[in-house]
Amino acid sequence: MPASTTIEIVGVKQTINSLRKIDPQLQKDFKADATAIAQPAIQAGKAVYKELPLSGMRYNWVQRDRKLFPFATAKAISGVRMRFDTRRNAVGVILIEQKDPAAAIFETAGRANSNKLGNALGFVSAGRTRLIGPAVYKARRGIEAEMTKMIAKTMRVVQSEI
């Protein structure tokens, strides 16, 4: 149940998939450059985790043999990751996700159905997250211009190779 925030620029999926067909090393370079450009957004996502949201989240919670809690700030920070998703039905291409189960539950609890945990944490609307989404969205503006330049440059390389 990873929480995620999406940044999408039209044409990126096709560009990334074309890179793999043309030259796998070109695709690796593209992903490395995109990861470097996205670092401010990733760091903003990590910076929002400062303290334990609710005192009860420090206790163990196991559901169906899967350990979901305790919530640990260090694990929440290290759980923020960037991933590329170029599948045809993907919502976005560059995803900044929360991979730590406890932090992902904190981010999304109560957005689909009202429950005690969601009520205690406060309202979050459907499709949104509590901390990571707004933080990444604020940092997004700073990286869009650089990402657009890199994508345009890569698209020119792909077109010249074809």
TITOR-705892 format. One record per residue: residue in one letter; y, x, z of N, C-alpha, C in turn. Coordinates in steps of 0.2 Angstrom, whole numbers, padded with zeros to 4 digits, always signed. Layout:
! TITOR-705892
aYXZYXZYXZ;...
! end
This chain:
! TITOR-705892
m-0006+0004+0000+0000+0000+0000+0006+0004+0000;p+0007+0009-0005+0013+0013-0005+0019+0009-0007;a+0024+0011-0003+0031+0008-0005+0034+0012-0010;s+0037+0009-0015+0040+0014-0020+0047+0011-0023;t+0051+0015-0026+0057+0014-0029+0057+0016-0036;t+0059+0013-0041+0058+0015-0048+0065+0017-0051;i+0065+0022-0055+0070+0024-0059+0068+0024-0066;e+0071+0020-0071+0068+0019-0077+0073+0020-0083;i+0072+0024-0087+0076+0026-0093+0072+0024-0099;v+0075+0019-0103+0071+0017-0109+0069+0023-0114;g+0063+0023-0116+0060+0028-0120+0057+0034-0117;v+0057+0034-0111+0054+0040-0107+0046+0039-0108;k+0043+0034-0107+0036+0033-0107+0033+0036-0114;q+0037+0033-0119+0034+0036-0126+0035+0043-0127;t+0041+0046-0124+0042+0053-0124+0037+0057-0121;i+0036+0055-0115+0031+0059-0111+0024+0058-0114;n+0022+0053-0116+0015+0052-0120+0015+0056-0126;s+0021+0056-0130+0021+0060-0136+0020+0068-0134;l+0023+0070-0129+0023+0077-0127+0016+0079-0126;r+0012+0075-0123+0005+0076-0122+0001+0077-0128;k+0003+0073-0133-0001+0074-0140+0002+0080-0144;i+0008+0082-0143+0011+0087-0147+0009+0094-0144;d+0010+0095-0137+0009+0101-0134+0009+0099-0126;p+0003+0100-0123+0002+0099-0116+0007+0103-0112;q+0008+0109-0114+0013+0113-0110+0020+0110-0110;l+0022+0107-0116+0028+0104-0116+0029+0098-0111;q+0023+0095-0110+0023+0089-0106+0024+0092-0098;k+0020+0097-0097+0021+0100-0090+0028+0103-0089;d+0031+0106-0094+0038+0108-0093+0042+0102-0092;f+0042+0097-0095+0046+0091-0094+0045+0088-0087;k+0039+0087-0085+0038+0085-0078+0041+0089-0073;a+0040+0096-0074+0043+0101-0069+0051+0100-0069;d+0054+0099-0075+0061+0099-0075+0063+0092-0072;a+0060+0087-0073+0061+0080-0071+0061+0080-0063;t+0055+0083-0061+0054+0084-0053+0060+0088-0050;a+0062+0093-0053+0068+0097-0051+0074+0093-0051;i+0076+0089-0056+0082+0085-0056+0082+0080-0051;a+0076+0077-0050+0075+0071-0045+0075+0073-0038;q+0075+0080-0036+0075+0082-0029+0080+0079-0025;p+0087+0078-0027+0091+0074-0023+0089+0067-0021;a+0086+0064-0025+0083+0057-0023+0077+0058-0019;i+0073+0062-0020+0067+0063-0015+0070+0065-0008;q+0075+0070-0008+0077+0072-0001+0081+0066+0002;a+0084+0062-0002+0088+0056+0001+0082+0052+0004;g+0077+0051+0001+0071+0047+0003+0068+0049+0010;k+0068+0056+0010+0065+0059+0016+0070+0059+0022;a+0076+0059+0020+0082+0060+0026+0082+0053+0030;v+0080+0048+0027+0081+0041+0031+0076+0041+0037;y+0071+0045+0037+0066+0044+0043+0068+0049+0048;k+0071+0046+0054+0074+0050+0059+0071+0048+0066;e+0069+0042+0066+0066+0040+0073+0061+0034+0072;l+0057+0033+0077+0052+0028+0078+0055+0021+0077;p+0053+0017+0072+0057+0011+0072+0056+0006+0078;l+0049+0005+0080+0048+0001+0086+0043+0005+0090;s+0044+0004+0097+0040+0008+0102+0033+0007+0101;g+0031+0001+0099+0024+0000+0098+0020+0003+0092;m+0024+0006+0088+0022+0009+0082+0019+0016+0084;r+0020+0018+0090+0017+0025+0091+0010+0025+0093;y+0007+0019+0094+0000+0018+0096-0005+0017+0090;n-0011+0019+0091-0016+0018+0086-0017+0011+0084;w-0018+0010+0077-0019+0003+0074-0024+0005+0069;v-0030+0002+0070-0035+0003+0064-0037-0004+0062;q-0037-0005+0055-0039-0011+0053-0045-0010+0047;r-0050-0013+0048-0056-0013+0043-0058-0005+0042;d-0058-0002+0048-0060+0006+0048-0055+0010+0044;r-0049+0008+0043-0044+0012+0040-0038+0012+0045;k-0037+0019+0047-0031+0020+0052-0024+0019+0049;l-0021+0014+0051-0014+0013+0048-0008+0016+0053;f-0009+0016+0059-0004+0018+0063-0007+0023+0068;p-0004+0028+0071+0003+0028+0074+0008+0030+0068;f+0014+0028+0069+0020+0030+0065+0022+0037+0067;a+0022+0042+0063+0025+0048+0065+0031+0050+0060;t+0036+0052+0062+0042+0053+0058+0040+0059+0053;a+0037+0064+0056+0035+0070+0051+0031+0068+0046;k+0026+0063+0047+0021+0061+0042+0025+0056+0037;a+0030+0052+0040+0034+0048+0035+0038+0052+0030;i+0041+0058+0033+0045+0062+0029+0040+0066+0023;s+0035+0068+0025+0030+0071+0021+0027+0066+0016;g+0027+0060+0018+0024+0055+0013+0028+0053+0007;v+0034+0055+0007+0039+0053+0002+0037+0058-0004;r+0035+0055-0010+0033+0059-0016+0035+0056-0022;m+0036+0060-0027+0037+0058-0034+0031+0058-0038;r+0031+0052-0042+0025+0052-0047+0027+0049-0053;f+0024+0051-0059+0025+0049-0066+0020+0043-0067;d+0022+0038-0070+0018+0032-0072+0020+0030-0079;t+0016+0033-0084+0017+0031-0091+0012+0026-0094;r+0009+0022-0089+0004+0017-0092+0009+0012-0095;r+0006+0008-0100+0009+0003-0104+0012-0002-0100;n+0008-0004-0095+0011-0010-0091+0015-0008-0084;a+0016-0001-0084+0020+0001-0078+0027-0002-0078;v+0029-0003-0071+0036-0005-0070+0041+0000-0072;g+0040+0006-0069+0044+0011-0070+0041+0018-0072;v+0044+0023-0074+0041+0029-0076+0041+0034-0070;i+0047+0035-0067+0048+0040-0062+0048+0036-0055;l+0043+0037-0051+0042+0033-0045+0043+0037-0039;i+0047+0035-0034+0047+0039-0028+0044+0034-0023;e+0038+0037-0021+0034+0032-0016+0033+0035-0009;q+0032+0031-0005+0030+0032+0002+0022+0032+0002;k+0019+0037+0003+0012+0038+0003+0009+0037+0010;d+0013+0038+0016+0010+0037+0022+0009+0030+0024;p+0003+0027+0026+0002+0020+0027+0007+0017+0032;a+0008+0021+0038+0012+0018+0043+0019+0017+0041;a+0022+0022+0037+0029+0021+0034+0029+0016+0029;a+0024+0015+0025+0024+0010+0020+0024+0003+0023;i+0020+0002+0028+0020-0004+0031+0027-0006+0034;f+0030-0001+0037+0036-0002+0040+0041-0004+0035;e+0041+0000+0029+0046-0002+0023+0045-0009+0021;t+0039-0012+0021+0038-0018+0017+0036-0024+0022;a+0035-0023+0028+0032-0028+0032+0037-0034+0032;g+0034-0040+0031+0037-0046+0031+0041-0048+0025;r+0041-0044+0020+0045-0046+0014+0041-0052+0010;a+0035-0052+0010+0031-0058+0006+0030-0064+0011;n+0028-0063+0017+0026-0068+0021+0029-0066+0028;s+0032-0071+0032+0035-0070+0038+0029-0068+0043;n+0030-0063+0047+0025-0061+0052+0029-0058+0058;k+0025-0056+0063+0029-0054+0069+0032-0047+0068;l+0028-0042+0065+0031-0036+0064+0037-0036+0059;g+0037-0040+0054+0042-0041+0049+0048-0044+0053;n+0047-0049+0057+0053-0052+0061+0056-0047+0066;a+0052-0042+0069+0054-0038+0074+0058-0032+0070;l+0056-0030+0064+0060-0025+0061+0066-0027+0057;g+0066-0034+0056+0072-0037+0052+0070-0039+0045;f+0074-0043+0042+0073-0046+0036+0074-0041+0030;v+0069-0041+0026+0069-0037+0020+0067-0042+0014;s+0071-0042+0009+0070-0047+0003+0064-0045-0001;a+0061-0049-0005+0055-0048-0009+0057-0043-0014;g+0052-0038-0015+0053-0033-0020+0058-0027-0017;r+0060-0027-0011+0064-0022-0008+0061-0018-0003;t+0064-0013-0001+0061-0009+0005+0067-0008+0010;r+0065-0006+0016+0070-0006+0022+0075+0000+0021;l+0072+0006+0020+0076+0012+0021+0075+0016+0014;i+0069+0017+0012+0069+0022+0006+0072+0020+0000;g+0071+0013-0002+0074+0010-0008+0082+0011-0008;p+0086+0009-0003+0093+0010-0003+0095+0017-0003;a+0091+0022+0000+0093+0029+0000+0092+0032-0007;v+0087+0030-0010+0085+0033-0017+0090+0030-0022;y+0092+0024-0021+0096+0020-0026+0103+0024-0025;k+0106+0025-0019+0112+0029-0019+0112+0036-0022;a+0106+0039-0021+0106+0046-0024+0104+0046-0032;r+0102+0040-0034+0100+0039-0041+0106+0041-0046;r+0112+0039-0044+0118+0040-0049+0119+0047-0050;g+0118+0051-0045+0119+0058-0046+0114+0062-0051;i+0108+0059-0051+0103+0062-0056+0102+0059-0062;e+0105+0053-0063+0104+0050-0070+0107+0054-0076;a+0113+0056-0075+0116+0060-0081+0112+0066-0083;e+0110+0070-0078+0105+0076-0079+0099+0074-0082;m+0096+0068-0080+0089+0066-0082+0090+0064-0089;t+0096+0060-0091+0097+0058-0098+0098+0063-0102;k+0101+0069-0100+0102+0075-0105+0095+0078-0106;m+0091+0079-0101+0085+0082-0102+0080+0078-0106;i+0080+0071-0105+0076+0067-0109+0078+0067-0117;a+0085+0067-0118+0088+0067-0125+0085+0074-0128;k+0086+0079-0124+0084+0086-0127+0076+0086-0129;t+0072+0083-0124+0065+0083-0125+0064+0078-0131;m+0067+0073-0132+0066+0068-0138+0067+0072-0144;r+0073+0076-0144+0074+0080-0151+0069+0085-0152;v+0066+0088-0147+0060+0092-0148+0054+0089-0151;v+0053+0083-0148+0047+0079-0151+0048+0077-0158;q+0054+0074-0159+0056+0072-0166+0055+0078-0171;s+0057+0084-0169+0057+0090-0174+0050+0092-0175;e+0045+0091-0170+0038+0093-0170+0034+0088-0175;i+0037+0082-0175+0033+0077-0179+0034+0077-0186;
! end
